[in-house]
Amino acid sequence: MNRVDAVWAVGRLTIGTAARLSAPRRNYGSERVPPDGGVVLAMNHFSWLDPLVFGAACPRTIYYMAKVEAHHLPGLGELIRSFGTFAVRRGESDRDAVRTMRRIVREGNALGLFVEGTRQLSGVPGEAKPGAAMVALQEDVPIVPAAVHGSQTWRPGNFDPVSIAWGEPVRFEGVRPGGRAYREATAAVEQRIRTLWEFLVDMHALGRPLVAIPPR
């Protein structure tokens, strides 16, 4: 177990437990996350709570990417870096971040990307950016789409439930990396995330059953 894995183990017992108590969670399909090897986790994003609930729901350590401004906040920056989170400069080409993303999956780890690039205040998933598809195609690793629902209405103290759904791993075998391939793969991932989110909306309407199988 490396240092980041050890921090995650402690975090699941502390921060993860606090997240479960403040936002009752359902977790559908987490067994679809490959147990080892490089993988890109492509997720939608509504709230600052999302990294906590995805992290608690995922069976693997997630190496998140976060905006560089978060890394500059006293206390928070040190905390998220201890969990393996790395920085990205939003709104510009950040080659260092791209190299870090590729290295993470090349070394057999799980890279966590909120594919819309920022929180979606509309309450529904937004347009995906090509970063997840680009890394997966360049490093020939699968993408696991995942969706969160409920965090868009959650506020401290209201205890709104939050649910996660994981899709089947997607591979783009035989597809040569390039602009068109990135766009087509991104559109496919975006659609899968939307389908998983719609599944979660239905599950909430049904009272969030303990067991349900998300769409592929």
SEZA-113458 format. One record per residue: chain; x, y, z of N, C-alpha, C in turn; residue number from 1. Coordinates in Angstrom, 1 decimal. Layout:
<atoms>
<atom 'A'; <X; Y; Z>; <X; Y; Z>; <X; Y; Z>; NUM>
...
</atoms>
This chain:
<atoms>
<atom 'A'; <0.9; -1.2; 0.0>; <0.0; 0.0; 0.0>; <0.9; 1.2; 0.0>; 1>
<atom 'A'; <0.7; 2.1; -1.0>; <1.5; 3.3; -1.0>; <0.9; 4.4; -0.1>; 2>
<atom 'A'; <1.6; 5.6; -0.1>; <1.2; 6.6; 0.8>; <-0.2; 7.1; 0.5>; 3>
<atom 'A'; <-0.6; 7.3; -0.8>; <-1.9; 7.8; -1.2>; <-3.0; 6.8; -0.8>; 4>
<atom 'A'; <-2.7; 5.5; -1.1>; <-3.7; 4.5; -0.7>; <-3.9; 4.5; 0.8>; 5>
<atom 'A'; <-2.9; 4.7; 1.6>; <-3.0; 4.8; 3.1>; <-3.9; 6.0; 3.5>; 6>
<atom 'A'; <-3.7; 7.1; 2.8>; <-4.5; 8.3; 3.1>; <-6.0; 8.0; 2.8>; 7>
<atom 'A'; <-6.2; 7.4; 1.7>; <-7.6; 7.0; 1.3>; <-8.2; 6.1; 2.3>; 8>
<atom 'A'; <-7.4; 5.1; 2.8>; <-8.0; 4.2; 3.7>; <-8.5; 4.9; 5.0>; 9>
<atom 'A'; <-7.7; 5.8; 5.5>; <-8.1; 6.6; 6.6>; <-9.3; 7.6; 6.3>; 10>
<atom 'A'; <-9.2; 8.1; 5.1>; <-10.3; 9.0; 4.6>; <-11.6; 8.4; 4.5>; 11>
<atom 'A'; <-11.6; 7.1; 4.1>; <-12.9; 6.4; 4.0>; <-13.5; 6.2; 5.3>; 12>
<atom 'A'; <-12.7; 6.0; 6.4>; <-13.2; 5.8; 7.7>; <-13.7; 7.1; 8.3>; 13>
<atom 'A'; <-13.1; 8.2; 8.0>; <-13.4; 9.5; 8.6>; <-14.3; 10.4; 7.7>; 14>
<atom 'A'; <-13.7; 10.9; 6.7>; <-14.4; 11.8; 5.8>; <-15.6; 11.0; 5.1>; 15>
<atom 'A'; <-15.3; 9.8; 4.7>; <-16.3; 9.0; 4.0>; <-17.5; 8.7; 4.9>; 16>
<atom 'A'; <-17.2; 8.4; 6.2>; <-18.3; 8.2; 7.1>; <-19.1; 9.4; 7.4>; 17>
<atom 'A'; <-18.5; 10.6; 7.5>; <-19.2; 11.9; 7.7>; <-20.1; 12.2; 6.5>; 18>
<atom 'A'; <-19.6; 11.9; 5.3>; <-20.3; 12.1; 4.0>; <-21.6; 11.2; 4.0>; 19>
<atom 'A'; <-21.4; 10.0; 4.4>; <-22.6; 9.0; 4.4>; <-23.6; 9.5; 5.4>; 20>
<atom 'A'; <-23.2; 10.0; 6.6>; <-24.1; 10.4; 7.6>; <-24.9; 11.7; 7.2>; 21>
<atom 'A'; <-24.2; 12.6; 6.5>; <-24.8; 13.9; 6.1>; <-25.6; 13.8; 4.8>; 22>
<atom 'A'; <-25.3; 12.8; 4.0>; <-25.9; 12.6; 2.7>; <-26.1; 11.1; 2.5>; 23>
<atom 'A'; <-27.3; 10.6; 2.9>; <-27.5; 9.1; 2.8>; <-27.3; 8.7; 1.3>; 24>
<atom 'A'; <-26.5; 7.6; 1.1>; <-26.1; 7.3; -0.2>; <-26.6; 5.9; -0.7>; 25>
<atom 'A'; <-26.9; 5.8; -2.0>; <-27.0; 4.6; -2.7>; <-25.9; 4.5; -3.7>; 26>
<atom 'A'; <-25.4; 3.3; -3.9>; <-24.3; 3.0; -4.8>; <-24.7; 1.9; -5.7>; 27>
<atom 'A'; <-24.9; 2.2; -7.0>; <-25.3; 1.1; -7.9>; <-24.2; 0.8; -8.9>; 28>
<atom 'A'; <-23.8; -0.4; -9.0>; <-22.9; -0.9; -10.1>; <-21.5; -0.7; -9.8>; 29>
<atom 'A'; <-21.0; -0.4; -8.6>; <-19.6; -0.2; -8.3>; <-18.7; -1.4; -8.7>; 30>
<atom 'A'; <-19.3; -2.6; -8.8>; <-18.5; -3.7; -9.1>; <-18.1; -3.7; -10.6>; 31>
<atom 'A'; <-18.6; -2.7; -11.4>; <-18.1; -2.6; -12.7>; <-16.8; -1.9; -12.9>; 32>
<atom 'A'; <-16.4; -1.2; -11.8>; <-15.0; -0.6; -11.8>; <-14.0; -1.7; -11.8>; 33>
<atom 'A'; <-13.1; -1.7; -12.8>; <-12.0; -2.7; -12.9>; <-11.2; -2.7; -11.6>; 34>
<atom 'A'; <-10.9; -3.9; -11.0>; <-10.2; -3.9; -9.7>; <-8.8; -3.5; -9.8>; 35>
<atom 'A'; <-8.2; -3.5; -11.0>; <-6.8; -3.1; -11.1>; <-6.6; -2.6; -12.5>; 36>
<atom 'A'; <-5.4; -2.0; -12.8>; <-5.1; -1.5; -14.1>; <-5.5; 0.0; -14.3>; 37>
<atom 'A'; <-4.9; 0.6; -15.3>; <-5.3; 2.0; -15.5>; <-6.7; 2.1; -16.0>; 38>
<atom 'A'; <-7.4; 3.1; -15.6>; <-8.8; 3.4; -16.0>; <-9.1; 4.9; -15.8>; 39>
<atom 'A'; <-10.0; 5.4; -16.6>; <-10.4; 6.8; -16.5>; <-11.9; 6.7; -16.0>; 40>
<atom 'A'; <-12.1; 7.3; -14.8>; <-13.5; 7.4; -14.3>; <-14.1; 8.8; -14.8>; 41>
<atom 'A'; <-15.1; 8.7; -15.6>; <-15.7; 10.0; -16.2>; <-17.0; 10.3; -15.5>; 42>
<atom 'A'; <-17.1; 11.4; -14.8>; <-18.2; 11.6; -13.9>; <-18.8; 13.0; -14.1>; 43>
<atom 'A'; <-20.1; 13.1; -13.8>; <-20.7; 14.5; -13.9>; <-20.5; 15.2; -12.5>; 44>
<atom 'A'; <-20.9; 16.5; -12.5>; <-20.5; 17.3; -11.3>; <-21.5; 18.3; -11.0>; 45>
<atom 'A'; <-22.0; 18.3; -9.8>; <-23.0; 19.3; -9.3>; <-22.5; 20.1; -8.1>; 46>
<atom 'A'; <-21.8; 19.4; -7.2>; <-21.5; 20.0; -5.9>; <-20.1; 19.7; -5.5>; 47>
<atom 'A'; <-19.6; 20.5; -4.5>; <-18.3; 20.2; -3.9>; <-18.4; 18.9; -3.2>; 48>
<atom 'A'; <-19.6; 18.4; -2.9>; <-19.8; 17.1; -2.2>; <-19.4; 15.9; -3.1>; 49>
<atom 'A'; <-19.5; 16.1; -4.4>; <-19.3; 15.0; -5.4>; <-18.0; 14.2; -5.2>; 50>
<atom 'A'; <-16.8; 14.9; -5.1>; <-15.6; 14.1; -4.9>; <-15.7; 13.2; -3.6>; 51>
<atom 'A'; <-16.4; 13.6; -2.6>; <-16.5; 12.8; -1.4>; <-17.3; 11.6; -1.6>; 52>
<atom 'A'; <-18.5; 11.8; -2.2>; <-19.4; 10.7; -2.4>; <-18.9; 9.7; -3.5>; 53>
<atom 'A'; <-18.3; 10.2; -4.5>; <-17.7; 9.3; -5.5>; <-16.6; 8.5; -4.9>; 54>
<atom 'A'; <-15.7; 9.2; -4.1>; <-14.6; 8.6; -3.5>; <-15.0; 7.5; -2.5>; 55>
<atom 'A'; <-16.1; 7.8; -1.7>; <-16.6; 6.8; -0.8>; <-17.2; 5.6; -1.5>; 56>
<atom 'A'; <-17.8; 5.8; -2.6>; <-18.6; 4.8; -3.4>; <-17.7; 3.9; -4.2>; 57>
<atom 'A'; <-16.5; 4.4; -4.6>; <-15.6; 3.7; -5.5>; <-14.8; 2.7; -4.8>; 58>
<atom 'A'; <-14.6; 1.5; -5.3>; <-13.8; 0.5; -4.6>; <-12.3; 0.8; -4.8>; 59>
<atom 'A'; <-11.9; 1.8; -5.6>; <-10.5; 2.1; -5.8>; <-10.1; 3.5; -5.3>; 60>
<atom 'A'; <-8.8; 3.7; -5.1>; <-8.3; 5.0; -4.9>; <-8.4; 5.8; -6.2>; 61>
<atom 'A'; <-9.0; 7.0; -6.0>; <-9.2; 7.9; -7.2>; <-8.2; 9.0; -7.2>; 62>
<atom 'A'; <-7.4; 9.2; -8.2>; <-6.6; 10.3; -8.4>; <-7.3; 11.4; -9.1>; 63>
<atom 'A'; <-7.8; 12.4; -8.4>; <-8.6; 13.5; -8.9>; <-7.8; 14.6; -9.5>; 64>
<atom 'A'; <-8.4; 15.3; -10.5>; <-7.8; 16.6; -11.0>; <-8.7; 17.7; -10.4>; 65>
<atom 'A'; <-8.1; 18.7; -9.9>; <-8.8; 19.9; -9.4>; <-8.2; 21.2; -9.8>; 66>
<atom 'A'; <-9.0; 22.2; -10.0>; <-8.5; 23.5; -10.4>; <-7.4; 24.0; -9.5>; 67>
<atom 'A'; <-6.4; 24.7; -10.1>; <-5.2; 25.1; -9.4>; <-5.6; 26.0; -8.2>; 68>
<atom 'A'; <-6.7; 26.8; -8.3>; <-7.1; 27.7; -7.3>; <-7.4; 26.9; -6.0>; 69>
<atom 'A'; <-7.9; 25.7; -6.1>; <-8.2; 24.9; -4.9>; <-6.9; 24.5; -4.2>; 70>
<atom 'A'; <-5.9; 24.3; -5.0>; <-4.6; 23.9; -4.4>; <-3.9; 25.1; -3.6>; 71>
<atom 'A'; <-4.3; 26.3; -3.9>; <-3.7; 27.4; -3.3>; <-4.4; 27.8; -2.0>; 72>
<atom 'A'; <-5.6; 27.2; -1.7>; <-6.3; 27.5; -0.4>; <-5.6; 26.9; 0.8>; 73>
<atom 'A'; <-5.3; 27.7; 1.8>; <-4.6; 27.1; 3.0>; <-5.4; 26.0; 3.6>; 74>
<atom 'A'; <-4.7; 24.9; 3.9>; <-5.3; 23.7; 4.5>; <-5.9; 22.8; 3.4>; 75>
<atom 'A'; <-6.8; 23.3; 2.6>; <-7.5; 22.5; 1.6>; <-6.5; 21.9; 0.6>; 76>
<atom 'A'; <-5.6; 22.8; 0.1>; <-4.6; 22.4; -0.8>; <-3.8; 21.2; -0.3>; 77>
<atom 'A'; <-3.3; 21.3; 0.9>; <-2.5; 20.2; 1.5>; <-3.3; 19.0; 1.6>; 78>
<atom 'A'; <-4.6; 19.1; 2.0>; <-5.4; 18.0; 2.2>; <-5.7; 17.2; 0.9>; 79>
<atom 'A'; <-6.1; 17.9; -0.1>; <-6.4; 17.2; -1.4>; <-5.2; 16.6; -2.0>; 80>
<atom 'A'; <-4.0; 17.3; -1.9>; <-2.8; 16.7; -2.4>; <-2.4; 15.4; -1.7>; 81>
<atom 'A'; <-2.7; 15.3; -0.4>; <-2.4; 14.1; 0.3>; <-3.3; 12.9; -0.2>; 82>
<atom 'A'; <-4.4; 13.2; -0.9>; <-5.2; 12.2; -1.5>; <-4.8; 11.9; -2.9>; 83>
<atom 'A'; <-3.8; 12.5; -3.4>; <-3.3; 12.3; -4.7>; <-3.9; 13.2; -5.8>; 84>
<atom 'A'; <-4.6; 14.2; -5.4>; <-5.2; 15.2; -6.3>; <-4.1; 16.1; -6.9>; 85>
<atom 'A'; <-4.2; 16.3; -8.2>; <-3.2; 17.2; -8.9>; <-4.0; 18.4; -9.5>; 86>
<atom 'A'; <-3.2; 19.4; -9.9>; <-3.7; 20.7; -10.3>; <-3.9; 20.8; -11.8>; 87>
<atom 'A'; <-4.8; 21.6; -12.2>; <-5.0; 21.9; -13.6>; <-5.3; 23.4; -13.7>; 88>
<atom 'A'; <-4.8; 24.1; -14.7>; <-5.1; 25.5; -15.0>; <-6.3; 25.5; -16.0>; 89>
<atom 'A'; <-7.4; 25.9; -15.5>; <-8.6; 25.9; -16.3>; <-8.6; 27.0; -17.4>; 90>
<atom 'A'; <-9.2; 26.8; -18.5>; <-9.3; 27.8; -19.5>; <-8.1; 28.0; -20.4>; 91>
<atom 'A'; <-7.1; 27.1; -20.2>; <-5.9; 27.2; -21.1>; <-5.3; 25.8; -21.2>; 92>
<atom 'A'; <-4.5; 25.6; -22.2>; <-3.8; 24.4; -22.4>; <-2.8; 24.1; -21.3>; 93>
<atom 'A'; <-3.0; 23.0; -20.6>; <-2.1; 22.7; -19.5>; <-1.4; 21.4; -19.8>; 94>
<atom 'A'; <-0.3; 21.5; -20.4>; <0.4; 20.2; -20.8>; <0.9; 19.4; -19.6>; 95>
<atom 'A'; <1.3; 20.1; -18.5>; <1.7; 19.4; -17.3>; <0.6; 18.5; -16.8>; 96>
<atom 'A'; <-0.6; 19.1; -16.8>; <-1.8; 18.3; -16.3>; <-2.0; 17.1; -17.2>; 97>
<atom 'A'; <-1.9; 17.3; -18.5>; <-2.1; 16.2; -19.4>; <-1.1; 15.1; -19.2>; 98>
<atom 'A'; <0.2; 15.5; -19.0>; <1.2; 14.5; -18.8>; <1.0; 13.7; -17.5>; 99>
<atom 'A'; <0.5; 14.5; -16.5>; <0.1; 13.8; -15.2>; <-1.0; 12.8; -15.4>; 100>
<atom 'A'; <-2.0; 13.2; -16.1>; <-3.2; 12.3; -16.3>; <-2.7; 11.0; -17.0>; 101>
<atom 'A'; <-1.9; 11.2; -18.0>; <-1.4; 10.0; -18.8>; <-0.5; 9.1; -17.9>; 102>
<atom 'A'; <0.3; 9.7; -17.1>; <1.2; 9.0; -16.2>; <0.4; 8.2; -15.2>; 103>
<atom 'A'; <-0.7; 8.8; -14.6>; <-1.5; 8.1; -13.6>; <-2.1; 6.8; -14.1>; 104>
<atom 'A'; <-2.7; 6.9; -15.3>; <-3.3; 5.6; -15.8>; <-2.2; 4.7; -16.3>; 105>
<atom 'A'; <-1.1; 5.2; -16.9>; <0.0; 4.3; -17.3>; <0.6; 3.5; -16.2>; 106>
<atom 'A'; <0.6; 4.1; -15.0>; <1.1; 3.4; -13.8>; <0.0; 2.5; -13.2>; 107>
<atom 'A'; <-1.1; 2.3; -13.8>; <-2.1; 1.4; -13.4>; <-3.1; 1.9; -12.3>; 108>
<atom 'A'; <-3.3; 3.2; -12.3>; <-4.2; 3.8; -11.3>; <-5.5; 4.3; -11.9>; 109>
<atom 'A'; <-6.4; 4.7; -11.1>; <-7.7; 5.2; -11.5>; <-7.7; 6.7; -11.5>; 110>
<atom 'A'; <-7.9; 7.3; -12.7>; <-7.9; 8.8; -12.8>; <-9.4; 9.2; -12.8>; 111>
<atom 'A'; <-9.7; 10.2; -11.9>; <-11.1; 10.7; -11.8>; <-11.2; 12.0; -12.4>; 112>
<atom 'A'; <-12.1; 12.1; -13.4>; <-12.3; 13.4; -14.1>; <-13.7; 13.8; -14.1>; 113>
<atom 'A'; <-14.1; 15.0; -13.6>; <-15.4; 15.6; -13.8>; <-15.4; 16.2; -15.2>; 114>
<atom 'A'; <-16.1; 15.5; -16.1>; <-15.9; 15.7; -17.5>; <-16.5; 17.0; -18.0>; 115>
<atom 'A'; <-17.4; 17.6; -17.3>; <-17.9; 18.9; -17.7>; <-17.0; 20.1; -17.5>; 116>
<atom 'A'; <-15.9; 19.8; -16.6>; <-14.9; 20.8; -16.3>; <-15.3; 21.7; -15.2>; 117>
<atom 'A'; <-16.6; 21.8; -14.8>; <-17.0; 22.6; -13.7>; <-18.3; 22.2; -13.2>; 118>
<atom 'A'; <-18.8; 22.7; -12.1>; <-20.1; 22.3; -11.5>; <-21.2; 22.8; -12.5>; 119>
<atom 'A'; <-22.3; 21.9; -12.6>; <-23.4; 22.3; -13.4>; <-24.5; 22.8; -12.5>; 120>
<atom 'A'; <-24.8; 24.1; -12.5>; <-25.7; 24.7; -11.6>; <-27.2; 24.5; -12.1>; 121>
<atom 'A'; <-27.3; 24.0; -13.3>; <-28.7; 23.8; -13.8>; <-29.4; 22.6; -13.2>; 122>
<atom 'A'; <-28.6; 21.7; -12.6>; <-29.1; 20.5; -11.9>; <-29.2; 19.3; -12.9>; 123>
<atom 'A'; <-28.7; 19.4; -14.1>; <-28.7; 18.3; -15.0>; <-27.2; 18.2; -15.6>; 124>
<atom 'A'; <-26.8; 17.0; -16.0>; <-25.5; 16.9; -16.6>; <-25.3; 17.8; -17.8>; 125>
<atom 'A'; <-24.1; 18.3; -18.0>; <-23.8; 19.2; -19.1>; <-22.9; 18.6; -20.1>; 126>
<atom 'A'; <-22.4; 19.4; -21.0>; <-21.5; 19.0; -22.1>; <-20.2; 18.5; -21.6>; 127>
<atom 'A'; <-19.8; 17.3; -22.0>; <-18.5; 16.8; -21.6>; <-17.4; 17.4; -22.4>; 128>
<atom 'A'; <-16.2; 17.5; -21.8>; <-15.0; 18.0; -22.4>; <-14.2; 16.8; -22.9>; 129>
<atom 'A'; <-13.2; 16.9; -23.8>; <-12.6; 15.7; -24.4>; <-11.5; 15.1; -23.6>; 130>
<atom 'A'; <-11.1; 15.7; -22.4>; <-10.0; 15.2; -21.7>; <-10.0; 13.7; -21.4>; 131>
<atom 'A'; <-11.1; 13.2; -20.9>; <-11.2; 11.8; -20.5>; <-11.0; 10.9; -21.7>; 132>
<atom 'A'; <-11.6; 11.2; -22.8>; <-11.5; 10.4; -24.0>; <-10.1; 10.5; -24.6>; 133>
<atom 'A'; <-9.5; 11.7; -24.5>; <-8.1; 11.8; -25.0>; <-7.1; 10.9; -24.3>; 134>
<atom 'A'; <-7.2; 10.9; -22.9>; <-6.3; 10.1; -22.1>; <-6.5; 8.6; -22.4>; 135>
<atom 'A'; <-7.8; 8.2; -22.4>; <-8.1; 6.8; -22.6>; <-7.6; 6.3; -24.0>; 136>
<atom 'A'; <-7.8; 7.1; -25.0>; <-7.4; 6.7; -26.3>; <-5.8; 6.7; -26.4>; 137>
<atom 'A'; <-5.2; 7.7; -25.9>; <-3.7; 7.8; -26.0>; <-3.0; 6.7; -25.2>; 138>
<atom 'A'; <-3.6; 6.3; -24.0>; <-3.0; 5.3; -23.2>; <-3.7; 3.9; -23.3>; 139>
<atom 'A'; <-4.7; 3.8; -24.2>; <-5.4; 2.5; -24.4>; <-5.9; 1.9; -23.1>; 140>
<atom 'A'; <-6.7; 2.7; -22.4>; <-7.3; 2.2; -21.1>; <-8.8; 2.4; -21.2>; 141>
<atom 'A'; <-9.6; 1.7; -20.4>; <-11.0; 1.9; -20.5>; <-11.5; 3.1; -19.8>; 142>
<atom 'A'; <-12.7; 3.6; -20.2>; <-13.4; 4.7; -19.5>; <-14.6; 4.0; -18.8>; 143>
<atom 'A'; <-14.7; 4.3; -17.5>; <-16.0; 3.9; -16.8>; <-16.8; 5.2; -16.6>; 144>
<atom 'A'; <-17.9; 5.3; -17.3>; <-18.8; 6.5; -17.0>; <-19.5; 6.3; -15.7>; 145>
<atom 'A'; <-19.8; 7.4; -15.0>; <-20.5; 7.4; -13.7>; <-21.3; 8.6; -13.5>; 146>
<atom 'A'; <-22.4; 8.5; -12.8>; <-23.3; 9.7; -12.6>; <-23.6; 9.8; -11.1>; 147>
<atom 'A'; <-23.8; 11.0; -10.7>; <-24.3; 11.4; -9.4>; <-25.6; 12.1; -9.5>; 148>
<atom 'A'; <-26.5; 11.9; -8.6>; <-27.8; 12.6; -8.6>; <-28.2; 12.8; -7.1>; 149>
<atom 'A'; <-28.7; 14.0; -6.8>; <-29.1; 14.4; -5.5>; <-28.2; 15.4; -4.9>; 150>
<atom 'A'; <-26.9; 15.5; -5.3>; <-26.0; 16.4; -4.7>; <-26.3; 17.9; -5.2>; 151>
<atom 'A'; <-27.1; 18.0; -6.3>; <-27.5; 19.3; -6.7>; <-28.4; 20.0; -5.8>; 152>
<atom 'A'; <-29.1; 19.3; -5.0>; <-30.0; 19.9; -4.0>; <-29.5; 19.8; -2.6>; 153>
<atom 'A'; <-28.5; 19.0; -2.4>; <-27.9; 18.8; -1.0>; <-27.3; 20.1; -0.5>; 154>
<atom 'A'; <-27.6; 20.4; 0.8>; <-27.0; 21.5; 1.5>; <-26.6; 21.0; 2.9>; 155>
<atom 'A'; <-25.6; 21.6; 3.5>; <-25.3; 21.2; 4.9>; <-26.5; 21.2; 5.8>; 156>
<atom 'A'; <-26.8; 20.1; 6.4>; <-27.9; 20.0; 7.3>; <-29.3; 19.6; 6.8>; 157>
<atom 'A'; <-29.4; 19.5; 5.4>; <-30.8; 19.1; 4.9>; <-30.8; 17.6; 4.7>; 158>
<atom 'A'; <-29.7; 16.9; 4.7>; <-29.6; 15.4; 4.6>; <-30.3; 14.9; 3.4>; 159>
<atom 'A'; <-30.3; 15.6; 2.3>; <-30.9; 15.1; 1.1>; <-30.1; 13.9; 0.6>; 160>
<atom 'A'; <-30.7; 12.8; 0.1>; <-30.0; 11.6; -0.3>; <-29.3; 11.9; -1.6>; 161>
<atom 'A'; <-28.2; 11.2; -1.8>; <-27.3; 11.3; -3.0>; <-27.1; 9.8; -3.5>; 162>
<atom 'A'; <-27.2; 9.6; -4.8>; <-26.9; 8.3; -5.3>; <-25.9; 8.4; -6.5>; 163>
<atom 'A'; <-25.2; 7.2; -6.6>; <-24.2; 7.1; -7.6>; <-24.5; 5.9; -8.5>; 164>
<atom 'A'; <-24.3; 6.0; -9.8>; <-24.4; 4.8; -10.7>; <-23.2; 4.7; -11.6>; 165>
<atom 'A'; <-22.7; 3.5; -11.8>; <-21.5; 3.2; -12.6>; <-21.9; 2.5; -13.8>; 166>
<atom 'A'; <-21.3; 2.8; -15.0>; <-21.6; 2.1; -16.2>; <-20.5; 1.1; -16.4>; 167>
<atom 'A'; <-20.7; 0.3; -17.5>; <-19.7; -0.7; -17.9>; <-18.5; 0.0; -18.4>; 168>
<atom 'A'; <-17.3; -0.6; -18.3>; <-16.1; 0.0; -18.9>; <-16.3; 0.1; -20.4>; 169>
<atom 'A'; <-15.8; 1.2; -21.0>; <-15.9; 1.4; -22.4>; <-14.5; 1.4; -23.0>; 170>
<atom 'A'; <-14.2; 0.6; -24.0>; <-12.9; 0.7; -24.6>; <-13.1; 1.1; -26.1>; 171>
<atom 'A'; <-12.2; 1.8; -26.6>; <-12.2; 2.2; -28.0>; <-11.1; 1.6; -28.8>; 172>
<atom 'A'; <-11.1; 0.3; -28.8>; <-10.0; -0.5; -29.4>; <-10.0; -0.3; -30.9>; 173>
<atom 'A'; <-8.8; -0.1; -31.4>; <-8.6; 0.1; -32.8>; <-8.8; 1.5; -33.3>; 174>
<atom 'A'; <-9.2; 2.4; -32.4>; <-9.4; 3.8; -32.8>; <-8.2; 4.6; -32.7>; 175>
<atom 'A'; <-7.7; 5.2; -33.7>; <-6.5; 6.0; -33.6>; <-6.8; 7.3; -32.9>; 176>
<atom 'A'; <-5.9; 7.7; -32.0>; <-6.1; 9.0; -31.3>; <-6.1; 10.1; -32.3>; 177>
<atom 'A'; <-6.9; 11.1; -32.1>; <-7.0; 12.3; -33.0>; <-8.2; 13.1; -32.7>; 178>
<atom 'A'; <-8.3; 14.3; -33.2>; <-9.4; 15.2; -32.9>; <-10.8; 14.6; -33.1>; 179>
<atom 'A'; <-11.0; 13.9; -34.3>; <-12.3; 13.3; -34.6>; <-12.6; 12.2; -33.6>; 180>
<atom 'A'; <-11.6; 11.4; -33.3>; <-11.9; 10.2; -32.4>; <-12.2; 10.8; -31.0>; 181>
<atom 'A'; <-11.5; 11.8; -30.6>; <-11.8; 12.4; -29.3>; <-13.2; 12.9; -29.2>; 182>
<atom 'A'; <-13.7; 13.6; -30.2>; <-15.0; 14.1; -30.2>; <-16.1; 13.0; -30.2>; 183>
<atom 'A'; <-15.9; 12.0; -31.0>; <-16.8; 10.9; -31.0>; <-16.9; 10.1; -29.7>; 184>
<atom 'A'; <-15.7; 9.8; -29.2>; <-15.6; 9.1; -27.9>; <-16.2; 10.0; -26.8>; 185>
<atom 'A'; <-16.0; 11.3; -26.8>; <-16.6; 12.2; -25.8>; <-18.1; 12.2; -25.8>; 186>
<atom 'A'; <-18.6; 12.2; -27.1>; <-20.1; 12.2; -27.2>; <-20.7; 10.9; -26.7>; 187>
<atom 'A'; <-20.0; 9.8; -26.9>; <-20.5; 8.5; -26.4>; <-20.5; 8.5; -24.9>; 188>
<atom 'A'; <-19.4; 9.0; -24.3>; <-19.3; 9.0; -22.8>; <-20.4; 9.9; -22.2>; 189>
<atom 'A'; <-20.5; 11.1; -22.9>; <-21.5; 12.1; -22.4>; <-22.9; 11.4; -22.4>; 190>
<atom 'A'; <-23.2; 10.7; -23.4>; <-24.6; 10.0; -23.5>; <-24.7; 9.0; -22.4>; 191>
<atom 'A'; <-23.7; 8.2; -22.2>; <-23.8; 7.2; -21.2>; <-23.9; 7.8; -19.8>; 192>
<atom 'A'; <-23.3; 8.9; -19.5>; <-23.4; 9.6; -18.2>; <-24.9; 10.1; -18.1>; 193>
<atom 'A'; <-25.4; 10.6; -19.1>; <-26.8; 11.1; -19.1>; <-27.8; 10.0; -18.9>; 194>
<atom 'A'; <-27.5; 8.8; -19.5>; <-28.4; 7.7; -19.3>; <-28.3; 7.2; -17.9>; 195>
<atom 'A'; <-27.1; 7.2; -17.3>; <-27.0; 6.7; -15.9>; <-27.7; 7.7; -15.0>; 196>
<atom 'A'; <-27.5; 9.0; -15.3>; <-28.2; 10.0; -14.4>; <-29.7; 9.9; -14.5>; 197>
<atom 'A'; <-30.3; 9.6; -15.7>; <-31.7; 9.5; -15.8>; <-32.2; 8.2; -15.0>; 198>
<atom 'A'; <-31.3; 7.2; -15.0>; <-31.6; 6.0; -14.2>; <-31.7; 6.4; -12.7>; 199>
<atom 'A'; <-30.8; 7.2; -12.2>; <-30.8; 7.6; -10.8>; <-32.1; 8.5; -10.5>; 200>
<atom 'A'; <-32.5; 9.3; -11.4>; <-33.7; 10.1; -11.3>; <-34.9; 9.1; -11.0>; 201>
<atom 'A'; <-34.9; 8.1; -11.8>; <-36.0; 7.1; -11.7>; <-35.9; 6.4; -10.4>; 202>
<atom 'A'; <-34.7; 6.0; -9.9>; <-34.5; 5.3; -8.7>; <-35.0; 6.2; -7.5>; 203>
<atom 'A'; <-34.7; 7.5; -7.6>; <-35.1; 8.4; -6.5>; <-36.6; 8.5; -6.5>; 204>
<atom 'A'; <-37.3; 8.5; -7.6>; <-38.7; 8.5; -7.7>; <-39.3; 7.2; -7.1>; 205>
<atom 'A'; <-38.6; 6.1; -7.2>; <-39.1; 4.8; -6.7>; <-38.7; 4.6; -5.2>; 206>
<atom 'A'; <-38.1; 5.6; -4.6>; <-37.7; 5.5; -3.2>; <-36.3; 4.9; -3.0>; 207>
<atom 'A'; <-35.5; 4.9; -4.0>; <-34.1; 4.4; -4.0>; <-34.0; 3.0; -3.5>; 208>
<atom 'A'; <-34.4; 2.0; -4.3>; <-34.3; 0.6; -3.8>; <-32.9; 0.3; -3.5>; 209>
<atom 'A'; <-32.7; -0.7; -2.6>; <-31.4; -1.1; -2.2>; <-30.6; -1.7; -3.3>; 210>
<atom 'A'; <-31.3; -2.4; -4.2>; <-30.6; -3.2; -5.3>; <-31.3; -2.8; -6.6>; 211>
<atom 'A'; <-30.5; -2.4; -7.6>; <-30.9; -2.1; -8.9>; <-29.7; -2.2; -9.8>; 212>
<atom 'A'; <-29.9; -2.5; -11.1>; <-28.9; -2.7; -12.0>; <-28.9; -1.5; -13.0>; 213>
<atom 'A'; <-27.8; -0.7; -13.0>; <-27.8; 0.5; -13.8>; <-27.7; 0.1; -15.3>; 214>
<atom 'A'; <-28.1; 0.9; -16.2>; <-27.9; 0.7; -17.6>; <-26.4; 0.6; -17.9>; 215>
<atom 'A'; <-26.0; -0.1; -19.0>; <-24.6; -0.3; -19.4>; <-24.0; 1.0; -19.7>; 216>
</atoms>
